[in-house]
Amino acid sequence: MNGDVTVDLRTDSEYSGRVQYHCDNNICTLRITDLRESDSAEYKFRFITNQPGGSYTGLPGVTLLVTGLQVLVSITHPTMYPTWRELKCQSSCRLPDHPSYVWYKNGQKIPTVTSSSYSGYFYSADSYSCAVKGHEDSPSPSVCVFGQSCNRVTYTDRSICAFKGSSVDISSNYNSHKTIRSKFWFSSERIHQWQSPSQSEDLSEDSQYAGRVQVLETERGRSTLRITDLRESDSAQYRFKFTAGSFEWNSILPGTTLTVTALQVQVTRIKVYQSYTEAELKCHSSCSPDGRLSYVWFRNRTEIPLTEMSIKYQFYSGDIITCALKGHENYSSPSVYHPKLPSVSVSPSGEIVDNSTVTLTCSSVANPAANYTWYKKNGDPDLHPLSKEPQLVFRSIQSSDSGEYYCTAENKLGRRTSQYISINVKYAPRVPSVSVCPSGEIVDNSTVTLTCSSDANPAANYTWYKKNGDPDLHPLSKEPQLVFRSIRSSDSG
């Protein structure tokens, strides 16, 4: 609550980047990730109607108890065996039946121990931690068996989500049983840059972080890694390492996972008019904002007077829209815009022969990405789209496929139609047909016409012959018709 007002968890900075809602058929689910013990609370669901006073909260809510594994140290024989202890890995939440455990000594796995208890002689320099097998990313805090001066490192946050271009502080508390000789932060994701894969290297000396990394020690036993001008490539797990005498803390226990995310403009189409589209735009990131951020919106690189995360806006065909966080205008989102005029191409680009494979391709630049539809001219575009893919493929093209084709490119902001592309399928002459006119009895001295016809592209040339003649020497005609103006009996054949 904020006074008497209920607070949406999505706007609470304590839950930033860790809360999702999913509602379907009046069933609403709240998902909280990267649970912390501070999330232990009673959670209630509330909905608000369009009627005055129409706000309803379900009572009682759901009580969530978040608990981590803990290592408990017990003394079994204080007099006979003063350094003998029993360590027990336990949780106040019920664990899976018959779980197997993983134990760590100074951050390194102990391969021989798999039960919930671990007994033996211990030394004051060593720290121990445990995890349930299969959940090694959620180990218990490291504990000292004797006193508080053992070797250990604990991280303030298991995960951090930050915006591209912003800065982040990653902190750890550390302790050494002896005097520390060296200490630094490193990231295992940079192992390909190390001279030796087994020797982690200081981030301060990594060229990718040049001028962007600072290590702060504002109090004894606490180190803070500050990374400025964040890039998406900075998304990684960060760990702290120190050496003291011959000891080296180079733990395999999880450090702090940093996720750097860029802004994106999400589009919901409201209504399309003849000359513009009315749309709802949201400046979105996978890092949930804490509700106190101010945004900057740009139309065609010119700032518009809107500062909310979500806006309604009228889109015209040439408009390009981006958003950014106030103070981080150099790290704006990718642009969103209508599809550009689609271009169409045909492959192969030369003569098209029947029974060959032909591909028509439609392409357009758009964000969100365009969806494509192919049509044939003079067809019914609503009833007969030929393809919903960028390519229209004829596996064995036929003469009936000749014609003019076009495509459309469409996203939530609008639709554009390409110019026509003409397909002319070439094919050899079909078997010719022959006819005679008149078709009845032929009388001496009458006019008779023989006609040869064939379907072909390009159009066929014709030649007439008489059977048993010399076809090379005596073609009778080079026209589709062979005409006898005054036929004789010698023309029979």
C-alpha positions as CSV (number, residue, x, y, z in Angstrom):
1,M,0.0,0.0,0.0
2,N,1.0,3.6,-0.6
3,G,-1.1,5.3,2.0
4,D,-4.6,4.1,1.2
5,V,-3.8,3.3,-2.4
6,T,-3.0,-0.2,-3.5
7,V,0.3,-0.5,-5.5
8,D,0.6,-2.6,-8.6
9,L,3.5,-4.9,-8.1
10,R,4.8,-4.2,-11.6
11,T,5.5,-0.6,-10.6
12,D,7.3,-1.5,-7.3
13,S,11.0,-1.1,-7.6
14,E,11.6,-4.1,-5.2
15,Y,10.1,-6.4,-7.9
16,S,11.7,-4.6,-10.9
17,G,12.3,-7.2,-13.7
18,R,11.0,-10.1,-11.6
19,V,7.2,-9.9,-12.0
20,Q,4.9,-11.2,-14.8
21,Y,1.1,-11.4,-15.0
22,H,-0.8,-13.9,-17.1
23,C,-4.6,-13.7,-17.3
24,D,-6.8,-15.9,-19.3
25,N,-10.6,-16.8,-18.9
26,N,-10.8,-14.9,-15.6
27,I,-7.8,-16.8,-14.1
28,C,-4.9,-14.6,-13.3
29,T,-1.4,-15.8,-12.3
30,L,1.4,-13.8,-10.7
31,R,4.9,-15.1,-11.4
32,I,7.8,-13.8,-9.3
33,T,11.3,-14.9,-10.4
34,D,14.6,-14.7,-8.6
35,L,12.8,-15.0,-5.2
36,R,14.3,-13.2,-2.2
37,E,13.5,-13.8,1.5
38,S,12.2,-10.2,1.5
39,D,9.4,-11.3,-0.9
40,S,7.8,-13.2,2.0
41,A,4.4,-11.5,2.3
42,E,0.7,-11.8,1.7
43,Y,-0.3,-11.2,-1.9
44,K,-3.7,-10.1,-2.9
45,F,-5.5,-9.8,-6.3
46,R,-7.5,-6.7,-7.2
47,F,-9.6,-5.8,-10.2
48,I,-11.3,-2.4,-11.0
49,T,-14.4,-2.1,-13.2
50,N,-15.7,0.8,-15.2
51,Q,-18.3,1.6,-12.5
52,P,-17.9,4.1,-9.7
53,G,-16.5,2.4,-6.7
54,G,-16.1,-0.8,-8.6
55,S,-12.9,-2.0,-7.0
56,Y,-12.6,-5.5,-5.5
57,T,-9.9,-7.2,-3.6
58,G,-9.9,-11.0,-2.7
59,L,-9.5,-11.7,1.0
60,P,-7.6,-13.4,2.4
61,G,-4.7,-13.3,0.0
62,V,-1.9,-15.9,-0.6
63,T,0.9,-16.0,2.0
64,L,4.3,-16.7,0.5
65,L,7.2,-17.8,2.6
66,V,10.6,-17.6,0.9
67,T,13.3,-19.4,2.6
68,G,16.8,-20.4,1.5
69,L,18.9,-23.4,2.5
70,Q,20.9,-22.9,5.6
71,V,24.0,-24.7,7.0
72,L,23.6,-25.4,10.7
73,V,26.7,-26.2,12.7
74,S,26.4,-28.4,15.8
75,I,28.9,-29.5,18.4
76,T,28.7,-33.3,19.2
77,H,31.8,-33.9,21.4
78,P,33.1,-30.6,22.7
79,T,35.5,-32.2,25.2
80,M,36.9,-35.2,23.4
81,Y,36.9,-33.8,19.9
82,P,37.0,-30.0,20.1
83,T,37.3,-29.5,16.3
84,W,34.7,-32.1,15.4
85,R,31.5,-30.7,14.0
86,E,28.4,-31.8,12.3
87,L,27.0,-29.6,9.4
88,K,23.4,-30.0,8.4
89,C,21.8,-28.6,5.2
90,Q,18.2,-27.7,5.9
91,S,15.3,-25.5,4.9
92,S,12.1,-24.5,6.6
93,C,10.3,-25.3,3.3
94,R,9.6,-29.0,2.5
95,L,12.3,-30.3,0.1
96,P,11.7,-33.0,-2.5
97,D,11.6,-36.6,-1.2
98,H,15.0,-38.2,-0.8
99,P,17.0,-35.3,-2.3
100,S,20.7,-35.5,-3.0
101,Y,22.9,-32.7,-1.8
102,V,26.0,-30.9,-3.0
103,W,28.5,-29.5,-0.6
104,Y,31.1,-26.8,-1.2
105,K,34.3,-26.0,0.8
106,N,35.6,-22.5,0.1
107,G,33.4,-22.4,-2.9
108,Q,34.7,-25.6,-4.5
109,K,32.6,-28.8,-4.7
110,I,33.3,-31.7,-2.3
111,P,32.6,-34.7,-4.6
112,T,32.4,-37.3,-1.9
113,V,29.5,-35.9,0.2
114,T,25.9,-36.2,-1.1
115,S,23.8,-36.4,2.1
116,S,22.1,-33.6,4.1
117,S,24.7,-34.0,6.9
118,Y,28.5,-33.7,6.8
119,S,30.7,-34.5,9.8
120,G,34.4,-34.2,10.4
121,Y,37.3,-32.2,11.7
122,F,37.2,-28.6,10.5
123,Y,39.5,-25.6,10.4
124,S,38.7,-22.0,11.2
125,A,39.9,-20.8,7.8
126,D,37.3,-22.8,5.8
127,S,33.7,-21.9,4.9
128,Y,31.0,-24.3,3.8
129,S,27.9,-24.1,1.7
130,C,25.3,-26.6,0.4
131,A,22.7,-27.0,-2.3
132,V,20.1,-29.5,-3.4
133,K,21.4,-31.4,-6.4
134,G,19.8,-30.0,-9.6
135,H,19.4,-26.6,-7.9
136,E,23.1,-25.7,-7.6
137,D,22.3,-22.2,-8.8
138,S,20.5,-21.6,-5.4
139,P,23.1,-22.6,-2.7
140,S,23.0,-21.7,0.9
141,P,25.1,-18.8,2.2
142,S,28.7,-19.8,3.1
143,V,29.2,-20.2,6.8
144,C,32.3,-20.3,9.0
145,V,32.5,-23.4,11.2
146,F,34.5,-21.5,13.8
147,G,34.0,-17.8,14.4
148,Q,33.5,-15.4,11.5
149,S,37.0,-14.9,10.1
150,C,36.9,-17.8,7.5
151,N,37.4,-17.3,3.8
152,R,34.2,-16.4,2.0
153,V,32.5,-14.1,-0.5
154,T,28.7,-13.3,-0.5
155,Y,27.0,-11.2,-3.2
156,T,24.4,-8.6,-2.4
157,D,22.2,-9.5,-5.5
158,R,21.9,-12.8,-7.3
159,S,20.7,-11.1,-10.4
160,I,20.4,-7.5,-11.7
161,C,18.6,-6.2,-14.8
162,A,19.7,-2.9,-16.2
163,F,19.0,-0.7,-19.3
164,K,21.5,-0.4,-22.1
165,G,23.5,2.9,-21.6
166,S,22.9,3.1,-17.9
167,S,25.2,2.2,-15.0
168,V,25.2,-0.6,-12.5
169,D,26.8,-1.4,-9.2
170,I,27.5,-5.1,-8.4
171,S,28.5,-5.6,-4.8
172,S,30.0,-8.4,-2.6
173,N,31.1,-8.8,1.0
174,Y,34.3,-10.7,1.5
175,N,36.5,-12.0,4.3
176,S,39.9,-13.7,4.4
177,H,41.5,-15.7,7.2
178,K,44.9,-14.2,6.3
179,T,46.1,-10.9,4.8
180,I,44.8,-10.4,1.3
181,R,47.5,-10.0,-1.4
182,S,45.3,-9.3,-4.4
183,K,41.6,-9.1,-5.3
184,F,39.6,-8.3,-8.4
185,W,36.3,-8.9,-10.3
186,F,36.1,-11.2,-13.3
187,S,33.6,-12.8,-15.6
188,S,33.8,-16.4,-16.8
189,E,32.1,-15.5,-20.0
190,R,35.3,-13.7,-21.0
191,I,37.4,-16.9,-20.7
192,H,38.2,-16.9,-24.4
193,Q,40.1,-13.6,-23.8
194,W,42.2,-15.1,-21.0
195,Q,45.8,-16.2,-21.6
196,S,45.1,-19.4,-19.7
197,P,41.6,-20.8,-19.3
198,S,42.3,-21.7,-15.7
199,Q,43.5,-18.2,-14.7
200,S,40.7,-15.7,-14.4
201,E,41.7,-12.2,-15.4
202,D,40.8,-8.8,-13.9
203,L,37.9,-7.0,-15.7
204,S,39.7,-3.7,-15.2
205,E,42.3,-4.9,-17.7
206,D,39.8,-6.2,-20.3
207,S,39.6,-4.1,-23.4
208,Q,35.8,-4.6,-23.7
209,Y,35.4,-2.7,-20.4
210,A,38.1,-0.1,-21.0
211,G,37.1,3.2,-19.4
212,R,33.8,1.7,-18.2
213,V,34.8,-0.2,-15.1
214,Q,35.5,1.1,-11.6
215,V,36.0,-0.9,-8.3
216,L,34.8,0.9,-5.2
217,E,35.7,0.0,-1.6
218,T,33.7,2.3,0.6
219,E,34.0,0.1,3.6
220,R,36.2,-2.7,4.9
221,G,35.3,-6.1,3.5
222,R,33.0,-4.8,0.8
223,S,33.8,-4.4,-2.9
224,T,31.6,-2.8,-5.6
225,L,32.1,-3.3,-9.3
226,R,30.6,-0.3,-11.2
227,I,30.1,-0.6,-14.9
228,T,29.0,2.4,-16.8
229,D,27.7,2.9,-20.4
230,L,26.2,-0.6,-20.3
231,R,26.1,-2.7,-23.5
232,E,24.0,-5.8,-24.2
233,S,27.3,-7.7,-24.5
234,D,27.9,-6.9,-20.8
235,S,25.2,-9.5,-19.9
236,A,27.1,-12.1,-18.0
237,Q,27.8,-13.5,-14.5
238,Y,30.3,-11.5,-12.4
239,R,32.4,-12.9,-9.6
240,F,34.9,-11.6,-7.0
241,K,38.2,-13.3,-6.3
242,F,41.0,-12.8,-3.8
243,T,44.3,-14.4,-2.8
244,A,45.6,-14.5,0.7
245,G,49.0,-16.1,1.4
246,S,48.9,-19.4,-0.6
247,F,45.0,-19.5,-0.5
248,E,43.0,-18.4,-3.5
249,W,39.2,-17.8,-3.4
250,N,38.2,-18.8,-6.9
251,S,34.7,-20.1,-6.2
252,I,32.4,-22.0,-8.6
253,L,29.4,-20.8,-6.5
254,P,27.1,-18.4,-8.4
255,G,28.0,-14.7,-8.5
256,T,25.8,-11.9,-9.7
257,T,24.1,-12.3,-13.0
258,L,23.7,-9.1,-15.0
259,T,21.2,-8.8,-17.8
260,V,21.5,-5.7,-20.0
261,T,18.5,-5.1,-22.1
262,A,17.6,-2.5,-24.8
263,L,14.4,-0.7,-25.2
264,Q,11.8,-1.8,-27.8
265,V,8.7,-0.1,-29.1
266,Q,5.7,-2.5,-28.9
267,V,2.8,-1.7,-31.2
268,T,-0.9,-2.5,-30.7
269,R,-2.9,-1.4,-33.7
270,I,-6.1,0.4,-32.6
271,K,-7.7,1.5,-35.9
272,V,-6.7,2.0,-39.5
273,Y,-7.9,5.0,-41.4
274,Q,-7.5,5.9,-45.1
275,S,-4.4,8.1,-44.5
276,Y,-3.1,7.1,-41.1
277,T,-3.2,4.5,-38.4
278,E,-4.1,5.1,-34.8
279,A,-1.8,2.9,-32.6
280,E,-0.9,2.4,-29.0
281,L,2.9,2.4,-28.5
282,K,4.7,1.1,-25.4
283,C,8.4,1.7,-24.7
284,H,9.2,-1.7,-23.4
285,S,12.1,-3.6,-21.9
286,S,12.5,-7.0,-20.2
287,C,13.7,-5.0,-17.2
288,S,10.5,-3.8,-15.6
289,P,10.8,-0.1,-14.7
290,D,10.2,1.1,-11.1
291,G,7.4,3.5,-12.1
292,R,9.5,6.6,-11.6
293,L,11.2,6.6,-15.0
294,S,10.6,9.3,-17.6
295,Y,10.6,8.5,-21.3
296,V,11.3,10.5,-24.4
297,W,9.5,9.8,-27.7
298,F,10.8,10.8,-31.1
299,R,8.9,11.2,-34.4
300,N,11.3,11.4,-37.4
301,R,14.1,12.2,-34.9
302,T,12.2,15.1,-33.5
303,E,11.1,14.9,-29.9
304,I,7.4,14.9,-29.2
305,P,5.8,16.2,-26.0
306,L,5.0,12.8,-24.4
307,T,6.8,11.3,-21.4
308,E,4.8,8.2,-20.5
309,M,5.8,4.6,-21.0
310,S,2.6,4.0,-23.2
311,I,1.2,6.5,-25.6
312,K,-1.5,6.7,-28.3
313,Y,-0.3,8.1,-31.6
314,Q,-1.4,8.7,-35.1
315,F,0.9,7.1,-37.6
316,Y,1.4,8.3,-41.2
317,S,3.1,6.2,-43.8
318,G,6.4,8.0,-43.6
319,D,6.6,8.3,-39.8
320,I,9.6,6.7,-37.9
321,I,9.1,6.4,-34.1
322,T,11.6,5.7,-31.4
323,C,11.7,6.0,-27.6
324,A,14.4,6.4,-25.0
325,L,14.8,6.9,-21.3
326,K,15.1,10.5,-20.2
327,G,18.8,11.2,-19.8
328,H,19.8,8.3,-22.1
329,E,18.6,9.7,-25.4
330,N,21.7,8.3,-27.1
331,Y,20.4,4.7,-26.4
332,S,17.0,4.9,-28.1
333,S,15.0,1.9,-29.2
334,P,15.1,0.6,-32.8
335,S,12.7,2.6,-35.0
336,V,9.2,1.4,-35.8
337,Y,7.6,2.3,-39.1
338,H,5.2,1.3,-41.9
339,P,6.5,-1.2,-44.5
340,K,8.4,0.5,-47.3
341,L,7.2,-0.1,-50.9
342,P,7.8,-3.8,-51.5
343,S,10.2,-4.8,-54.3
344,V,9.6,-8.0,-56.3
345,S,12.0,-10.2,-58.2
346,V,12.0,-13.4,-60.2
347,S,14.5,-16.2,-60.3
348,P,15.8,-17.3,-62.7
349,S,15.9,-13.8,-64.2
350,G,16.1,-15.0,-67.9
351,E,13.7,-16.8,-70.1
352,I,11.2,-19.0,-68.2
353,V,10.5,-22.4,-69.8
354,D,7.6,-24.6,-68.9
355,N,8.1,-27.4,-66.2
356,S,11.0,-25.4,-64.7
357,T,11.2,-24.1,-61.1
358,V,10.5,-20.4,-60.8
359,T,10.6,-18.3,-57.5
360,L,9.0,-14.9,-57.0
361,T,10.4,-12.9,-54.0
362,C,8.7,-10.1,-52.2
363,S,10.8,-7.9,-49.8
364,S,10.1,-4.8,-47.8
365,V,11.9,-3.0,-44.9
366,A,9.5,-2.7,-41.9
367,N,9.5,-2.7,-38.1
368,P,7.7,-4.7,-36.8
369,A,8.6,-7.1,-39.5
370,A,6.2,-7.3,-42.4
371,N,4.0,-10.3,-43.3
372,Y,3.7,-11.0,-47.0
373,T,0.9,-12.1,-49.3
374,W,1.0,-13.0,-53.0
375,Y,-1.8,-12.4,-55.6
376,K,-2.3,-12.8,-59.3
377,K,-3.7,-9.8,-61.2
378,N,-7.4,-10.1,-62.0
379,G,-7.9,-12.8,-59.4
380,D,-10.0,-12.2,-56.3
381,P,-7.5,-11.0,-53.7
382,D,-9.8,-11.7,-50.8
383,L,-10.6,-15.3,-51.8
384,H,-7.4,-16.4,-53.6
385,P,-4.1,-15.3,-52.0
386,L,-1.5,-17.5,-53.6
387,S,0.9,-17.5,-50.7
388,K,1.4,-16.1,-47.2
389,E,5.2,-16.3,-47.5
390,P,7.8,-13.9,-48.8
391,Q,8.4,-16.3,-51.7
392,L,5.9,-17.7,-54.2
393,V,7.5,-20.9,-55.7
394,F,6.3,-22.7,-58.8
395,R,7.9,-26.2,-58.7
396,S,6.9,-27.0,-62.3
397,I,5.6,-23.8,-63.9
398,Q,3.0,-24.2,-66.7
399,S,1.8,-21.9,-69.5
400,S,-1.4,-21.3,-67.5
401,D,0.8,-19.6,-64.8
402,S,1.7,-16.8,-67.2
403,G,0.3,-13.4,-66.1
404,E,1.0,-10.5,-63.8
405,Y,1.7,-11.0,-60.0
406,Y,1.9,-8.6,-57.1
407,C,2.5,-8.8,-53.3
408,T,1.6,-6.9,-50.2
409,A,3.7,-6.2,-47.1
410,E,1.8,-5.6,-43.9
411,N,2.6,-4.9,-40.3
412,K,0.5,-3.4,-37.4
413,L,1.1,0.1,-38.7
414,G,0.0,-0.3,-42.3
415,R,0.1,-2.1,-45.6
416,R,1.8,-1.5,-48.9
417,T,1.3,-3.1,-52.3
418,S,4.1,-3.8,-54.8
419,Q,4.1,-3.1,-58.5
420,Y,3.3,-5.9,-61.0
421,I,5.8,-8.4,-62.1
422,S,5.1,-10.2,-65.4
423,I,5.6,-13.9,-65.9
424,N,5.7,-15.2,-69.5
425,V,6.2,-18.9,-69.7
426,K,7.8,-20.2,-73.0
427,Y,7.0,-23.6,-74.4
428,A,7.5,-25.6,-77.5
429,P,4.7,-26.1,-80.1
430,R,2.0,-28.6,-79.1
431,V,1.1,-31.3,-81.6
432,P,-0.4,-29.4,-84.6
433,S,-4.0,-29.9,-85.7
434,V,-4.9,-29.8,-89.4
435,S,-8.3,-29.0,-91.0
436,V,-9.7,-28.7,-94.5
437,C,-12.3,-26.2,-95.8
438,P,-14.8,-27.0,-97.3
439,S,-15.1,-30.1,-95.2
440,G,-17.3,-32.1,-97.6
441,E,-16.8,-33.4,-101.1
442,I,-14.0,-31.6,-103.0
443,V,-14.7,-30.9,-106.7
444,D,-12.3,-30.1,-109.5
445,N,-11.5,-26.4,-110.0
446,S,-12.9,-25.4,-106.6
447,T,-11.1,-23.5,-103.9
448,V,-9.7,-25.6,-101.0
449,T,-7.9,-24.4,-97.9
450,L,-5.9,-26.6,-95.5
451,T,-5.2,-25.0,-92.1
452,C,-2.4,-25.9,-89.6
453,S,-2.6,-24.7,-86.0
454,S,-0.6,-25.2,-82.9
455,D,-0.3,-23.7,-79.4
456,A,3.2,-22.3,-78.7
457,N,5.1,-19.5,-77.0
458,P,6.7,-17.8,-78.8
459,A,4.2,-18.3,-81.7
460,A,5.1,-21.1,-84.1
461,N,6.2,-20.8,-87.8
462,Y,4.4,-23.2,-90.1
463,T,5.5,-25.2,-93.2
464,W,3.3,-27.4,-95.5
465,Y,4.5,-30.6,-97.3
466,K,3.0,-33.3,-99.4
467,K,3.6,-36.9,-98.4
468,N,6.3,-38.7,-100.4
469,G,7.7,-35.4,-101.6
470,D,11.1,-34.1,-100.8
471,P,10.5,-32.0,-97.6
472,D,13.9,-30.2,-98.0
473,L,13.4,-29.3,-101.6
474,H,9.7,-28.8,-102.0
475,P,7.9,-27.2,-99.0
476,L,4.5,-26.2,-100.4
477,S,3.9,-23.2,-98.1
478,K,5.5,-21.2,-95.2
479,E,2.1,-20.0,-94.0
480,P,-0.4,-21.5,-91.6
481,Q,-2.8,-22.0,-94.6
482,L,-2.2,-24.0,-97.8
483,V,-4.6,-22.6,-100.4
484,F,-5.6,-24.3,-103.7
485,R,-7.3,-21.6,-105.8
486,S,-8.4,-24.1,-108.5
487,I,-7.7,-27.6,-107.3
488,R,-6.9,-30.3,-109.7
489,S,-7.0,-34.1,-109.6
490,S,-3.2,-34.1,-109.4
491,D,-3.5,-32.4,-106.0
492,S,-5.1,-35.4,-104.5
493,G,-2.9,-37.0,-101.8
